[in-house]
Amino acid sequence: MRRLNRDFRGIDKPTDVLSFAYHEGEETPVNYETQHIGDVVISVETAAAYARELGLSFDREIEHLVIHGALHLAGYDHETDNGEMNKLERKLRKELLG
C-alpha cells in the first residue's frame, strides 16, 4: 500500500484506502450504473489498526473505507472541497450503516 501511495500520489507512507478512477479528471459516464468506474484498494492491516484505535469493529472500519473510496471514485476530494465529502460521508454512513 505504501508503494501504491508513493507511486500514484507521491506520498511515501502507508495509507488505509486508495481509489483509482477509470475516468479521472473526466465527468462520470452517463450510464455509470453499468460501467466499472474504478477500483478501491484497502489495506486490511491499516484498517485493523485504525479500527482498534477508533474502538470500531474491523467490519465497520472496512464499511467506512468502502464508502470513503467510493466517494473518491465519484469525484469527491476531502482535501480540496471545504468539507463537502466529509459531510456526505457522514450522511451515507448514517443512512447505510445505521
Summary of the structure (lengths in Angstrom):
residues: 98
radius of gyration: 14.0
end to end distance: 29.5
largest distance: 39.8
contacts: 238
relative contact order: 0.14
helix: 53%
strand: 10%
